[in-house]
């Protein structure tokens, strides 16, 4: 699933070399934090968060029902979380 996330982010990010992916497994979820340079934030999140929401929808649909749920968080390098999946709670 991480490959799918990397592919989608790679389609929008211009500074692909500086994109970091932090994967943290918890009880029932796998949290993937995408850390981007400030110049790529708007491109990956999209207007009104439409690209980020679509990415989460695709990942949710591609995840088997018996698998752990994926939560995707998008952060700016050196900054706070900018786009967080609130449906994880």
QUIKAGI-V221188 format. One record per run of one state. SS is the DSSP state (h for helix, s for strand, l for the rest). FROM is the first residue (numbers start at 1). LEN is the number of residues. Records with the same first field share a line. If there is no record, write none. Layout:
SS = FROM-LEN + FROM-LEN
This chain:
l = 1-1 + 13-3 + 19-1 + 26-3 + 37-1 + 46-1 + 63-6 + 77-4 + 85-1 + 89-1
h = 2-11 + 16-3 + 38-8 + 47-16 + 86-3
s = 20-6 + 29-8 + 69-8 + 81-4
